[in-house]
């Protein structure tokens, strides 16, 4: 993980909504439609933060029909969260 990537990760973790989105994705890929309920934020807020996380290079997305699925771009993020004492949430699958 490059210095810029590490900086962007910690910058992203500084926002509660982005932090909770990352926590929600530790267990695996999730549909954008699930995230507002998981992070207890309105859909427009979650959408804005997802765009931020993608631009920061922390998430990737793919389309599956009408759904957009998001996932962590690198397992480095999960490893860093593990160092911070955060455990993976159970996957929806």
VONUDO-643825 format. One line per field, with one value per atom (N, C-alpha, C, CB): atom name; x, y, z; residue number from 1; residue in three letters. Coordinates in nm, 3 decimals, always signed. Glycine has a CB too. Example, Ala and Ser with C-alpha at 12.3 -4.5 7.8 and 13.67 -1.06 7.14 Angstrom:
% residues 2
atome = c(N/CA/C/CB/N/CA/C/CB)
xx = c(+1.319/+1.230/+1.320/+1.131/+1.285/+1.367/+1.290/+1.408)
yy = c(-0.569/-0.450/-0.330/-0.447/-0.225/-0.106/+0.003/-0.060)
zz = c(+0.780/+0.780/+0.780/+0.905/+0.708/+0.714/+0.787/+0.572)
num = c(1/1/1/1/2/2/2/2)
residu = c(ALA/ALA/ALA/ALA/SER/SER/SER/SER)
END
This chain:
% residues 93
atome = c(N/CA/C/CB/N/CA/C/CB/N/CA/C/CB/N/CA/C/CB/N/CA/C/CB/N/CA/C/CB/N/CA/C/CB/N/CA/C/CB/N/CA/C/CB/N/CA/C/CB/N/CA/C/CB/N/CA/C/CB/N/CA/C/CB/N/CA/C/CB/N/CA/C/CB/N/CA/C/CB/N/CA/C/CB/N/CA/C/CB/N/CA/C/CB/N/CA/C/CB/N/CA/C/CB/N/CA/C/CB/N/CA/C/CB/N/CA/C/CB/N/CA/C/CB/N/CA/C/CB/N/CA/C/CB/N/CA/C/CB/N/CA/C/CB/N/CA/C/CB/N/CA/C/CB/N/CA/C/CB/N/CA/C/CB/N/CA/C/CB/N/CA/C/CB/N/CA/C/CB/N/CA/C/CB/N/CA/C/CB/N/CA/C/CB/N/CA/C/CB/N/CA/C/CB/N/CA/C/CB/N/CA/C/CB/N/CA/C/CB/N/CA/C/CB/N/CA/C/CB/N/CA/C/CB/N/CA/C/CB/N/CA/C/CB/N/CA/C/CB/N/CA/C/CB/N/CA/C/CB/N/CA/C/CB/N/CA/C/CB/N/CA/C/CB/N/CA/C/CB/N/CA/C/CB/N/CA/C/CB/N/CA/C/CB/N/CA/C/CB/N/CA/C/CB/N/CA/C/CB/N/CA/C/CB/N/CA/C/CB/N/CA/C/CB/N/CA/C/CB/N/CA/C/CB/N/CA/C/CB/N/CA/C/CB/N/CA/C/CB/N/CA/C/CB/N/CA/C/CB/N/CA/C/CB/N/CA/C/CB/N/CA/C/CB/N/CA/C/CB/N/CA/C/CB/N/CA/C/CB/N/CA/C/CB/N/CA/C/CB/N/CA/C/CB/N/CA/C/CB/N/CA/C/CB/N/CA/C/CB/N/CA/C/CB/N/CA/C/CB/N/CA/C/CB/N/CA/C/CB/N/CA/C/CB/N/CA/C/CB/N/CA/C/CB/N/CA/C/CB/N/CA/C/CB)
xx = c(+0.086/+0.000/+0.090/-0.097/+0.066/+0.150/+0.118/+0.129/+0.206/+0.187/+0.057/+0.306/+0.027/-0.098/-0.220/-0.102/-0.211/-0.322/-0.346/-0.294/-0.238/-0.251/-0.312/-0.114/-0.266/-0.321/-0.470/-0.247/-0.510/-0.651/-0.734/-0.667/-0.678/-0.750/-0.778/-0.670/-0.676/-0.697/-0.784/-0.563/-0.774/-0.862/-1.007/-0.821/-1.027/-1.162/-1.216/-1.161/-1.131/-1.175/-1.211/-1.067/-1.170/-1.199/-1.344/-1.112/-1.420/-1.562/-1.643/-1.598/-1.738/-1.815/-1.891/-1.914/-1.952/-2.028/-1.935/-2.105/-1.822/-1.728/-1.670/-1.616/-1.639/-1.589/-1.690/-1.559/-1.816/-1.920/-1.943/-2.051/-1.927/-1.937/-1.825/-1.929/-1.703/-1.590/-1.614/-1.459/-1.663/-1.694/-1.796/-1.748/-1.897/-2.001/-1.948/-2.112/-1.840/-1.784/-1.673/-1.733/-1.634/-1.530/-1.573/-1.494/-1.704/-1.756/-1.780/-1.883/-1.758/-1.776/-1.857/-1.842/-1.878/-1.949/-2.092/-1.950/-2.139/-2.276/-2.339/-2.279/-2.470/-2.547/-2.561/-2.687/-2.555/-2.573/-2.706/-2.564/-2.806/-2.938/-2.939/-3.038/-2.843/-2.833/-2.763/-2.761/-2.675/-2.585/-2.653/-2.485/-2.754/-2.816/-2.868/-2.929/-2.931/-2.982/-2.867/-3.075/-2.762/-2.649/-2.573/-2.555/-2.560/-2.482/-2.572/-2.393/-2.703/-2.803/-2.790/-2.788/-2.782/-2.775/-2.869/-2.630/-2.908/-2.995/-2.920/-3.046/-2.994/-2.935/-2.848/-3.045/-2.891/-2.803/-2.669/-2.874/-2.671/-2.547/-2.455/-2.578/-2.511/-2.432/-2.375/-2.517/-2.456/-2.410/-2.292/-2.525/-2.300/-2.191/-2.063/-2.231/-2.077/-1.959/-1.902/-1.994/-1.987/-1.937/-1.852/-2.055/-1.898/-1.820/-1.685/-1.898/-1.684/-1.559/-1.464/-1.587/-1.516/-1.433/-1.379/-1.513/-1.457/-1.410/-1.301/-1.527/-1.323/-1.223/-1.093/-1.278/-1.104/-0.986/-0.916/-1.026/-0.978/-0.917/-0.936/-0.772/-1.034/-1.056/-1.163/-1.093/-1.255/-1.363/-1.365/-1.499/-1.425/-1.457/-1.602/-1.362/-1.658/-1.800/-1.820/-1.887/-1.933/-1.973/-2.125/-1.916/-2.176/-2.321/-2.367/-2.362/-2.478/-2.542/-2.690/-2.520/-2.726/-2.862/-2.885/-2.966/-2.988/-3.018/-2.938/-3.166/-2.872/-2.798/-2.652/-2.806/-2.600/-2.457/-2.400/-2.428/-2.298/-2.236/-2.100/-2.222/-2.073/-1.947/-1.867/-1.973/-1.733/-1.643/-1.514/-1.613/-1.440/-1.310/-1.220/-1.249/-1.145/-1.058/-0.936/-1.013/-0.894/-0.774/-0.793/-0.652/-0.736/-0.740/-0.651/-0.697/-0.566/-0.484/-0.573/-0.396/-0.687/-0.779/-0.829/-0.897/-0.866/-0.913/-0.803/-0.962/-0.680/-0.568/-0.545/-0.440/-0.554/-0.537/-0.648/-0.535/-0.770/-0.881/-0.859/-1.015/-0.801/-0.769/-0.668/-0.717/-0.569/-0.469/-0.536/-0.356/-0.639/-0.712/-0.810/-0.788/-0.816/-0.903/-1.044/-0.908/-1.067/-1.199/-1.206/-1.228/-1.309/-1.329/-1.422/-1.383/-1.405/-1.495/-1.635/-1.447/-1.731/-1.870/-1.906/-1.962/-2.012/-2.053/-2.109/-2.156/-2.070/-2.118/-2.266/-2.037/-2.334/-2.476/-2.499/-2.541/-2.392/-2.407/-2.409/-2.295)
yy = c(-0.118/+0.000/+0.123/+0.000/+0.213/+0.333/+0.432/+0.399/+0.529/+0.633/+0.709/+0.731/+0.743/+0.811/+0.726/+0.849/+0.597/+0.506/+0.501/+0.366/+0.494/+0.491/+0.621/+0.468/+0.732/+0.861/+0.867/+0.975/+0.824/+0.826/+0.734/+0.785/+0.620/+0.529/+0.596/+0.400/+0.653/+0.715/+0.839/+0.751/+0.911/+1.026/+0.977/+1.104/+0.868/+0.812/+0.763/+0.696/+0.702/+0.651/+0.763/+0.564/+0.886/+1.001/+1.045/+1.115/+0.994/+1.026/+0.904/+1.069/+0.924/+0.811/+0.733/+0.863/+0.801/+0.731/+0.647/+0.831/+0.704/+0.627/+0.511/+0.717/+0.533/+0.427/+0.312/+0.481/+0.346/+0.243/+0.171/+0.304/+0.241/+0.176/+0.074/+0.281/+0.113/+0.020/-0.100/+0.091/-0.076/-0.187/-0.282/-0.134/-0.226/-0.307/-0.392/-0.218/-0.347/-0.419/-0.516/-0.321/-0.518/-0.612/-0.757/-0.589/-0.782/-0.917/-0.959/-0.930/-0.866/-0.898/-0.793/-1.032/-0.821/-0.732/-0.708/-0.789/-0.585/-0.550/-0.460/-0.480/-0.473/-0.389/-0.249/-0.452/-0.148/-0.010/+0.007/+0.086/-0.069/-0.059/-0.103/-0.142/-0.185/-0.233/-0.133/-0.364/-0.056/+0.026/+0.134/+0.090/+0.206/+0.308/+0.251/+0.375/+0.137/+0.076/+0.029/-0.042/-0.024/-0.074/+0.038/-0.151/+0.152/+0.261/+0.368/+0.325/+0.345/+0.434/+0.579/+0.430/+0.591/+0.721/+0.721/+0.755/+0.840/+0.853/+0.811/+0.999/+0.763/+0.714/+0.819/+0.669/+0.948/+1.046/+1.065/+1.180/+1.058/+1.069/+0.951/+1.077/+0.832/+0.711/+0.717/+0.583/+0.759/+0.768/+0.864/+0.815/+0.978/+1.076/+1.017/+1.202/+0.946/+0.888/+0.771/+0.842/+0.695/+0.588/+0.646/+0.506/+0.756/+0.822/+0.868/+0.943/+0.921/+0.964/+0.846/+1.029/+0.733/+0.615/+0.555/+0.509/+0.561/+0.512/+0.605/+0.504/+0.735/+0.831/+0.817/+0.974/+0.784/+0.765/+0.633/+0.771/+0.549/+0.421/+0.310/+0.441/+0.327/+0.227/+0.125/+0.296/+0.163/+0.072/+0.055/+0.125/-0.054/-0.074/-0.115/-0.181/-0.103/-0.137/-0.210/-0.009/-0.278/-0.343/-0.343/-0.489/-0.345/-0.346/-0.490/-0.257/-0.523/-0.653/-0.626/-0.745/-0.616/-0.577/-0.433/-0.671/-0.411/-0.277/-0.242/-0.264/-0.339/-0.316/-0.281/-0.440/-0.197/-0.167/-0.229/-0.010/-0.312/-0.382/-0.320/-0.533/-0.299/-0.238/-0.338/-0.111/-0.325/-0.409/-0.333/-0.543/-0.379/-0.320/-0.348/-0.375/-0.250/-0.266/-0.352/-0.130/-0.350/-0.422/-0.486/-0.329/-0.603/-0.669/-0.598/-0.815/-0.508/-0.427/-0.352/-0.329/-0.305/-0.230/-0.320/-0.175/-0.442/-0.537/-0.568/-0.667/-0.580/-0.607/-0.490/-0.634/-0.369/-0.251/-0.244/-0.121/-0.274/-0.275/-0.382/-0.300/-0.495/-0.600/-0.554/-0.723/-0.479/-0.423/-0.328/-0.349/-0.258/-0.166/-0.239/-0.064/-0.371/-0.450/-0.469/-0.389/-0.435/-0.450/-0.585/-0.336/-0.660/-0.792/-0.782/-0.892/-0.875/-0.880/-0.911/-0.984/-0.840/-0.872/-0.994/-0.752/-1.061/-1.180/-1.137/-1.264/-1.209/-1.181/-1.214/-1.261/-1.147/-1.173/-1.303/-1.059/-1.360/-1.481/-1.604/-1.492)
zz = c(+0.000/+0.000/+0.000/+0.123/-0.093/-0.105/+0.007/-0.242/+0.023/+0.124/+0.100/+0.125/-0.027/-0.058/-0.023/-0.205/-0.051/-0.020/+0.131/-0.074/+0.207/+0.353/+0.404/+0.420/+0.349/+0.389/+0.359/+0.317/+0.238/+0.200/+0.289/+0.053/+0.327/+0.416/+0.549/+0.437/+0.610/+0.740/+0.732/+0.802/+0.623/+0.601/+0.590/+0.472/+0.518/+0.503/+0.637/+0.402/+0.717/+0.847/+0.944/+0.906/+0.912/+0.998/+0.992/+0.961/+0.899/+0.887/+0.929/+0.740/+1.020/+1.076/+0.968/+1.180/+0.874/+0.769/+0.683/+0.681/+0.640/+0.559/+0.638/+0.508/+0.764/+0.851/+0.857/+0.994/+0.878/+0.887/+0.754/+0.934/+0.643/+0.512/+0.499/+0.397/+0.533/+0.526/+0.617/+0.564/+0.739/+0.829/+0.766/+0.964/+0.702/+0.639/+0.525/+0.587/+0.462/+0.348/+0.386/+0.247/+0.513/+0.556/+0.536/+0.703/+0.549/+0.533/+0.389/+0.609/+0.296/+0.155/+0.082/+0.141/-0.042/-0.133/-0.086/-0.275/-0.103/-0.066/-0.172/+0.072/-0.183/-0.274/-0.213/-0.302/-0.298/-0.252/-0.180/-0.370/-0.220/-0.159/-0.012/-0.238/+0.030/+0.168/+0.260/+0.172/+0.206/+0.288/+0.372/+0.200/+0.322/+0.408/+0.541/+0.334/+0.537/+0.661/+0.751/+0.629/+0.689/+0.767/+0.838/+0.677/+0.773/+0.832/+0.896/+0.726/+0.889/+0.951/+0.902/+1.103/+0.770/+0.705/+0.585/+0.661/+0.541/+0.424/+0.298/+0.410/+0.200/+0.075/+0.007/-0.019/-0.002/-0.068/+0.005/-0.077/+0.137/+0.214/+0.186/+0.364/+0.186/+0.158/+0.017/+0.176/-0.078/-0.217/-0.230/-0.308/-0.165/-0.168/-0.108/-0.092/+0.003/+0.069/-0.011/+0.210/-0.079/-0.166/-0.278/-0.224/-0.337/-0.442/-0.388/-0.499/-0.266/-0.204/-0.189/-0.065/-0.139/-0.115/-0.245/-0.039/-0.351/-0.481/-0.534/-0.583/-0.525/-0.572/-0.494/-0.561/-0.365/-0.280/-0.310/-0.132/-0.393/-0.429/-0.328/-0.451/-0.239/-0.135/-0.170/-0.007/-0.258/-0.298/-0.448/-0.249/-0.490/-0.631/-0.639/-0.698/-0.757/-0.773/-0.905/-0.768/-0.911/-1.036/-1.041/-1.045/-1.161/-1.180/-1.200/-1.301/-1.135/-1.150/-1.175/-1.022/-1.302/-1.337/-1.294/-1.270/-1.211/-1.162/-1.037/-1.132/-0.978/-0.853/-0.879/-0.765/-0.791/-0.791/-0.664/-0.798/-0.683/-0.571/-0.542/-0.600/-0.414/-0.371/-0.291/-0.288/-0.300/-0.222/-0.196/-0.296/-0.096/-0.069/-0.187/+0.063/-0.229/-0.346/-0.314/-0.398/-0.187/-0.148/-0.012/-0.146/+0.005/+0.136/+0.237/+0.123/+0.189/+0.281/+0.379/+0.202/+0.332/+0.417/+0.529/+0.334/+0.496/+0.597/+0.698/+0.531/+0.651/+0.741/+0.837/+0.661/+0.786/+0.871/+0.975/+0.787/+0.933/+1.028/+1.135/+0.954/+1.095/+1.191/+1.294/+1.119/+1.249/+1.341/+1.440/+1.263/+1.394/+1.481/+1.573/+1.396/+1.560/+1.647/+1.596/+1.780/+1.469/+1.409/+1.341/+1.307/+1.370/+1.310/+1.191/+1.412/+1.098/+0.982/+1.027/+0.879/+0.966/+0.990/+0.907/+0.956/+0.944/+0.868/+0.735/+0.946/+0.632/+0.497/+0.488/+0.393/+0.399/+0.379/+0.305/+0.304/+0.248/+0.166/+0.252/+0.064)
num = c(1/1/1/1/2/2/2/2/3/3/3/3/4/4/4/4/5/5/5/5/6/6/6/6/7/7/7/7/8/8/8/8/9/9/9/9/10/10/10/10/11/11/11/11/12/12/12/12/13/13/13/13/14/14/14/14/15/15/15/15/16/16/16/16/17/17/17/17/18/18/18/18/19/19/19/19/20/20/20/20/21/21/21/21/22/22/22/22/23/23/23/23/24/24/24/24/25/25/25/25/26/26/26/26/27/27/27/27/28/28/28/28/29/29/29/29/30/30/30/30/31/31/31/31/32/32/32/32/33/33/33/33/34/34/34/34/35/35/35/35/36/36/36/36/37/37/37/37/38/38/38/38/39/39/39/39/40/40/40/40/41/41/41/41/42/42/42/42/43/43/43/43/44/44/44/44/45/45/45/45/46/46/46/46/47/47/47/47/48/48/48/48/49/49/49/49/50/50/50/50/51/51/51/51/52/52/52/52/53/53/53/53/54/54/54/54/55/55/55/55/56/56/56/56/57/57/57/57/58/58/58/58/59/59/59/59/60/60/60/60/61/61/61/61/62/62/62/62/63/63/63/63/64/64/64/64/65/65/65/65/66/66/66/66/67/67/67/67/68/68/68/68/69/69/69/69/70/70/70/70/71/71/71/71/72/72/72/72/73/73/73/73/74/74/74/74/75/75/75/75/76/76/76/76/77/77/77/77/78/78/78/78/79/79/79/79/80/80/80/80/81/81/81/81/82/82/82/82/83/83/83/83/84/84/84/84/85/85/85/85/86/86/86/86/87/87/87/87/88/88/88/88/89/89/89/89/90/90/90/90/91/91/91/91/92/92/92/92/93/93/93/93)
residu = c(UNK/UNK/UNK/UNK/UNK/UNK/UNK/UNK/UNK/UNK/UNK/UNK/UNK/UNK/UNK/UNK/UNK/UNK/UNK/UNK/UNK/UNK/UNK/UNK/UNK/UNK/UNK/UNK/UNK/UNK/UNK/UNK/UNK/UNK/UNK/UNK/UNK/UNK/UNK/UNK/UNK/UNK/UNK/UNK/UNK/UNK/UNK/UNK/UNK/UNK/UNK/UNK/UNK/UNK/UNK/UNK/UNK/UNK/UNK/UNK/UNK/UNK/UNK/UNK/UNK/UNK/UNK/UNK/UNK/UNK/UNK/UNK/UNK/UNK/UNK/UNK/UNK/UNK/UNK/UNK/UNK/UNK/UNK/UNK/UNK/UNK/UNK/UNK/UNK/UNK/UNK/UNK/UNK/UNK/UNK/UNK/UNK/UNK/UNK/UNK/UNK/UNK/UNK/UNK/UNK/UNK/UNK/UNK/UNK/UNK/UNK/UNK/UNK/UNK/UNK/UNK/UNK/UNK/UNK/UNK/UNK/UNK/UNK/UNK/UNK/UNK/UNK/UNK/UNK/UNK/UNK/UNK/UNK/UNK/UNK/UNK/UNK/UNK/UNK/UNK/UNK/UNK/UNK/UNK/UNK/UNK/UNK/UNK/UNK/UNK/UNK/UNK/UNK/UNK/UNK/UNK/UNK/UNK/UNK/UNK/UNK/UNK/UNK/UNK/UNK/UNK/UNK/UNK/UNK/UNK/UNK/UNK/UNK/UNK/UNK/UNK/UNK/UNK/UNK/UNK/UNK/UNK/UNK/UNK/UNK/UNK/UNK/UNK/UNK/UNK/UNK/UNK/UNK/UNK/UNK/UNK/UNK/UNK/UNK/UNK/UNK/UNK/UNK/UNK/UNK/UNK/UNK/UNK/UNK/UNK/UNK/UNK/UNK/UNK/UNK/UNK/UNK/UNK/UNK/UNK/UNK/UNK/UNK/UNK/UNK/UNK/UNK/UNK/UNK/UNK/UNK/UNK/UNK/UNK/UNK/UNK/UNK/UNK/UNK/UNK/UNK/UNK/UNK/UNK/UNK/UNK/UNK/UNK/UNK/UNK/UNK/UNK/UNK/UNK/UNK/UNK/UNK/UNK/UNK/UNK/UNK/UNK/UNK/UNK/UNK/UNK/UNK/UNK/UNK/UNK/UNK/UNK/UNK/UNK/UNK/UNK/UNK/UNK/UNK/UNK/UNK/UNK/UNK/UNK/UNK/UNK/UNK/UNK/UNK/UNK/UNK/UNK/UNK/UNK/UNK/UNK/UNK/UNK/UNK/UNK/UNK/UNK/UNK/UNK/UNK/UNK/UNK/UNK/UNK/UNK/UNK/UNK/UNK/UNK/UNK/UNK/UNK/UNK/UNK/UNK/UNK/UNK/UNK/UNK/UNK/UNK/UNK/UNK/UNK/UNK/UNK/UNK/UNK/UNK/UNK/UNK/UNK/UNK/UNK/UNK/UNK/UNK/UNK/UNK/UNK/UNK/UNK/UNK/UNK/UNK/UNK/UNK/UNK/UNK/UNK/UNK/UNK/UNK/UNK/UNK/UNK/UNK/UNK/UNK/UNK/UNK/UNK/UNK/UNK/UNK/UNK/UNK)
END
